[in-house]
Amino acid sequence: MTQKYALAILGGTGNEGPGLALRWAHAGYKVIIGSRKADKAQRVAGEVNAKLGQDLVTGMANEDAAQACDIAVLTIPYAAQNALLDALKPLLQGKILVNVNVALKPPKVARVYIPEAGSSTEQAQALLGPEVRVVAAFQNVGAHALGDLDHPVECDVLICGDDKAAKAIAIEMAEAIGTRGIDAGPLQNAVAVESLTSILIGINIRYKVPGSGIRITGLPPA
């Protein structure tokens, strides 16, 4: 049986976090929703538990969530990323950080923006140092698709990182929410994966759909 790690979704009260929490808790992971304020995290955790029909998700302040987890999942807006990671750096040492963030530059979020570091994921790795294994994943999964357990998440998840074991765990996490995780190469490739998010946002706007996704063809069946 695959080991079920304790996951902390840092900044998990926004669009993406609650849906990921719902899916992972339903799959058997211990899930903590983190937020700047513990009471907000607890409120959102309660909303997720109401959908699950049982109390599986807990809410904590980001610092406590980072301390309690095996794997941290970063869903805080890009503009707040550096400040949060700098504060949590000592608590994340020796752990895996799955970065869901995308380097977006409002208000033109449908246009690709490439920061000086190359991607938000490379920026996170540089800030946290080599003892934190950072991977990029779930950037191209629409939040709307995650919140309804009765409907499958119809997309693949491209996963980038320099640590093979960490990528393998992220692939398991992708499969747990009903998607297919695909090794998309080293961390420097995260710039391409993150850039796809802006393209998908533009497609959603132009075609008036709630959430387009990515599929990789030509691979053998899982």
N, C-alpha and C positions, 0 to 999 in steps of 0.2 A: 504493500500500500504506500502511496506517495505520502511523504511527511507533510502534515498541515502546519504551516508556520503561523506565528502570530503576526498579523499585518497591522500597521498603523498608517492610516491615510491622513497625511499631514495637510492641513488646509482642506479637510474633507467635507466641508459643509456647503461647497459651491455646487456647480452643475454636475461635474463628473463623479465626485467623491461618493455621494449617497448611492448611486447606481452600482458602482464598483463594490461598495460595502455590501449591498444587497446580494449581489451575485456571489461574492466570495463567502459570505456567511452561509448562504444557501448550500454552497459546495463543501462546507465543513471547516473552513478556516476560522480561527479566532480573529475577530476584526475589531479594531479600535478606530473610531473617528476622532481626529484631532482638530482643534480649532484654537484661535487666539484666546478665546474665552471658553472655559470648561462648560458653562451652562448652555452655551449655544451648541457645543458638540453633543452634549447629553440630549438636548431637544431633538436634534437631527437623528441621533442614534435611536431615539424613541420612535420617530417616524418610520425608520427602516425596520425596526422590530415589529411595528404594527403590520407592515406588509408581509413580514415573515411569519407572523402569528406566534412568535416566541421571542424571548429576550436573548439574542445571540450577539448583538453588537453593543459595545460600550462607547461612551464619549468621555474624552479627557482634554485637558489643555495640551497643546502641541508638545511641550517639554515632557510631560508625563507619558504621552503616547510614544514618543521617540525612545524614552527610557525602557518602556515595557515591551517593545516589539522585537521580533527577529528581523523583519523586513519592513522598511519604511517606503511608503508610496507618496510621491510628492504631487499634489494637485493644486497647490496654491498658485494664484496668478503670477505670471512671469515677473511683473514689476516688483513683487514682494519676495521673490525667490532668494536673492542674495542675503537679505537681512535675516530671513528665517534660518537658512542653512548655516549662516555664521553663528547664530545663537545656539543651534542644535549640534554643531560640529563635534563637541566632545562626546555627546550622547550617541552619535551615529558611528563612531569608530568601531571597526570590525564587523559592521553590518552591511547589508545590501540596500541600496536606494534605487527604487524603480521610479524613474522620472517620467511623469505623464505630461509635464509642462511643454509648452511650445513658445518659442520666442516670437510673440505677436507684438505689433506696434500699433495700438489703437490710434485713430478710429479706422484705419485702412487694414483691417484684419484679414481681408481677402487677398492681400498682396503679400508675397513672400518677403520676410524680413530676416536677414542673416546678421546676428550680432558679431562683434569682434572675435569672440571665442569660437565662433562657428555654429554653435547651437546652444540651447539652454542646458542640454545634458552635459556637453563638454565643459560648460561654465560651472556646473554643479560639481563635476569631478575635480576640476582645478581648485575650487574653493575647499572641498572636503578633504582632499589629499588621497594618497594611494591606499590607505587602510580602509576606505569605504569603496565598495565595489558598485559602481553606478552603471545602470543600464537604462536605455530609452525604450519605452513600450507604451502602448495604448493611446498614442497621440491621435490616431485616426479612427477611434471608436466614438460614435455619436452618443452623447449623454442620454438622448431620448430612448435609445434602444436598450439601455441597461436597466431601466426602471420597471420593466414588465417581464416577470418571470415566465409568463405564458407564451412569450414570443422569443425566438432565437435571435442572437446577435449575428447578423449576416455580413461578416467581414473577416478578414485576416488581420493579425497583429504582427507588425514588423518590429523586430527586437534587435537593438544594436548594443554592443558592449565589448570590452576587452577581456572580460573574464568568462570563460566558457561555462563554468559551473553556475555563475549568477544568471547567465542567459538561459541555461537549462531550467532553472527555477522559474524565471519569468515566463518561459514557454508553458510550464505546468500551470501557472497562474492564468495564462490566456485560455488554455484548454478548460480550466475550471469554470470560466464564465461562458463557455459554449462557443468559443472562437478557435481558430487555428493559429498557434504561435509559430512564426517563421524567423529563423536566424538570418538577420539582414546584414551581418558583418560587424566590423569594429565600431568603436564609439564614434569615430570621425564620420561615419555614414549617417549618424543621427541628424545631421543637417538636412539630408534629403528627406528623411522620414518626417521630421518636424515641418519642413516646407510643404509637404503634401497636405497638411492640415489647412493651410491658407487656401490651397487650390480647392479642397473639398468644401470649405466655407463658401467660396465663390460659386461652386456648382450648386450647393443648396439654395443659394439666393436666386441664381438665374433660372433654375428648374423648379423652384418652389417645392422642395422636398425637405423633410425634417432632418435627414441625416444620410448622406451618401457615404460609401465606404470603399475599401480597397480589397480586391481579390487577386491572388497570385495564381496564374494558370500553369499547367504543364508539370506540376509536382505529382509524385505518386500518392495514392491514398494513404492516409495516416494509418 
